[in-house]
């Protein structure tokens, strides 16, 4: 799944032809929860749990929001966490 990231914490939601109204935006927490519950759920139980946990942590979300918008995607953050865990 790809996202067009904005500089604010609001993330774009579905586009025309997909579920949800055009122009609908999701918060960063909603993006991470969706990623965990939908995108990672069938392929990575670990990423599922971590993404949902991040979505529920105000401190984690503030840290993610401090990153450049193009680097806020869940797969980028989870890969960085994975790399840190292996270091």
Residue pairs with C-beta under 8 A, 6 or more apart in sequence:
1 35
1 39
3 11
3 12
3 31
3 73
4 12
5 11
5 69
5 70
5 72
5 73
6 12
6 69
7 69
9 27
9 28
9 61
9 65
10 25
10 26
10 27
10 28
11 25
11 26
11 27
11 28
11 30
11 31
11 72
12 25
12 26
13 20
13 24
13 25
13 26
14 20
14 21
14 22
14 24
15 22
16 22
26 34
28 61
28 64
28 65
28 72
29 55
29 56
29 61
30 55
31 55
31 74
32 51
32 52
32 54
32 55
32 61
32 64
32 74
33 51
33 52
33 55
33 56
35 47
35 51
35 74
35 75
36 47
36 48
36 49
36 50
36 51
36 52
36 54
36 55
36 74
37 48
37 52
39 74
40 47
40 48
40 51
40 74
41 48
47 74
47 78
50 78
50 81
51 74
51 78
53 60
54 60
54 61
54 64
54 74
54 77
55 61
64 72
64 77
65 72
67 77
71 77
